[in-house]
Amino acid sequence: MKSSEHSEIDTKGKDSYRYRKAGAKASIIVARKETAIFMENIELKQAIEIAKKMGADLIIVEGRKSIEELNCFVIDMEEKPDINEILKIANKMKRKKKEIEIYVDGKELPLNNFMRKLLCNTIKAMLSNLKGGNGEKIEIFISGS
């Protein structure tokens, strides 16, 4: 993740810019060799949660003066650290993939092992009765009240 001092990254007048100004929560540009997601102002914590949901093993944040509020390890890249040391730290910190993660309003809901297994097994059992309900990865999004 690269933090920027610029107030906007997207180009004024482009479709992606106009979509968001018209009320879209995000605009996604897909090209042959890369993809970009533009969203209205979100905090760094929210951006990190998005990266986690995308399955990132390691998240590097560049261009921030202060990140004390985050639960992370800080490496000063200006000191040209050894890449092998960074990889060792990353392997130690690598979060174990959870079988189920639940987010409410963008924040992860902590689950103990009993609730994690109960919810996971219950949802898998219900979905297994639906055509196409068996799969390696299941994503469920629930909106509204």
GIKA-V908912 format. One record per residue. N is the residue number from 0. OMEGA is omega in radians with two decimals (NA if undefined). BURIAL is + if it has 9 or more other ideal C-beta (glycine too) atoms within 8 Angstrom, else -. D_CENTER is the distance of its C-alpha to the mean C-alpha in Angstrom with 1 decimal. Layout:
N_OMEGA_BURIAL_D_CENTER, N_OMEGA_BURIAL_D_CENTER
This chain:
0_3.12_+_10.8, 1_3.08_-_14.2, 2_-3.07_+_15.3, 3_3.07_-_18.3, 4_3.13_-_21.4, 5_3.13_-_22.0, 6_3.11_-_21.7, 7_3.14_-_20.5, 8_-3.13_-_19.2, 9_-3.09_+_20.0, 10_3.12_-_23.7, 11_3.12_-_25.9, 12_3.11_-_27.8, 13_-3.12_-_25.5, 14_-3.11_-_24.5, 15_3.11_+_20.8, 16_-3.11_+_21.9, 17_3.12_+_24.4, 18_-3.12_+_22.2, 19_3.12_+_20.0, 20_3.11_-_23.2, 21_3.07_-_24.6, 22_3.11_-_21.9, 23_3.11_-_19.1, 24_-3.14_-_15.7, 25_2.96_+_14.3, 26_-3.08_+_16.2, 27_3.12_-_15.1, 28_-3.14_+_17.6, 29_3.08_-_18.3, 30_-3.12_-_20.9, 31_-3.02_-_22.6, 32_3.13_-_20.9, 33_3.13_-_17.5, 34_3.10_-_15.1, 35_3.08_-_14.0, 36_3.08_-_12.0, 37_3.11_+_13.8, 38_3.04_-_13.1, 39_-3.03_-_15.5, 40_3.03_-_15.2, 41_3.13_-_12.1, 42_3.13_-_12.1, 43_3.13_+_10.5, 44_3.13_-_9.2, 45_3.12_+_7.5, 46_3.11_+_6.0, 47_3.09_+_5.0, 48_3.09_+_3.8, 49_3.13_+_2.0, 50_3.11_+_2.4, 51_-3.13_+_3.5, 52_3.11_-_4.0, 53_3.07_-_5.2, 54_-3.14_-_7.2, 55_3.07_-_7.3, 56_-3.11_-_10.6, 57_3.12_-_11.0, 58_3.11_-_9.4, 59_3.13_-_12.3, 60_-3.12_+_12.8, 61_3.03_-_16.0, 62_3.10_-_18.3, 63_3.09_-_17.8, 64_-3.05_-_21.1, 65_3.08_-_19.8, 66_-3.09_+_16.8, 67_-3.07_-_18.9, 68_-3.10_-_17.0, 69_3.08_+_14.1, 70_-3.04_-_14.7, 71_3.06_-_14.8, 72_-3.08_-_17.5, 73_3.07_-_18.9, 74_3.12_-_20.6, 75_-3.08_-_22.8, 76_3.12_-_22.5, 77_-3.14_-_25.7, 78_3.12_-_27.6, 79_-3.10_-_26.8, 80_3.12_+_25.6, 81_-3.10_-_26.4, 82_3.12_-_23.6, 83_3.08_-_24.9, 84_3.11_-_24.5, 85_3.14_+_20.8, 86_3.08_-_20.4, 87_3.12_-_22.4, 88_-3.13_+_20.2, 89_3.14_+_17.0, 90_3.10_-_18.8, 91_-3.06_-_19.9, 92_-3.06_-_16.6, 93_-3.11_-_14.7, 94_3.13_-_13.4, 95_3.11_-_15.2, 96_3.12_-_13.6, 97_-3.14_-_14.5, 98_3.12_-_16.4, 99_3.05_+_14.9, 100_3.12_-_12.2, 101_3.11_-_12.9, 102_3.08_+_11.2, 103_-3.08_-_13.8, 104_3.06_-_13.4, 105_-3.13_-_9.8, 106_-3.13_-_11.0, 107_3.09_-_11.2, 108_-3.12_-_14.8, 109_-3.14_-_16.6, 110_3.02_+_18.7, 111_-3.07_-_21.7, 112_-3.14_-_22.7, 113_-3.12_-_25.2, 114_3.13_-_22.9, 115_-3.14_+_20.2, 116_-3.14_+_23.0, 117_-3.12_-_24.7, 118_-3.10_+_21.8, 119_-3.11_+_20.7, 120_3.13_-_24.3, 121_-3.14_-_25.3, 122_3.12_+_22.6, 123_-3.14_+_23.4, 124_3.13_-_27.1, 125_-3.11_+_26.9, 126_-3.12_+_25.0, 127_3.10_-_27.4, 128_3.12_-_30.1, 129_3.09_-_28.6, 130_-3.11_-_29.3, 131_-3.08_-_26.3, 132_3.09_+_24.7, 133_3.13_-_24.6, 134_3.14_-_21.7, 135_-3.09_-_19.5, 136_-3.14_-_16.2, 137_3.10_-_16.5, 138_3.10_-_14.1, 139_3.08_-_15.6, 140_3.12_-_14.8, 141_-3.13_-_17.5, 142_3.08_-_18.2, 143_-3.09_-_21.2, 144_NA_-_23.6
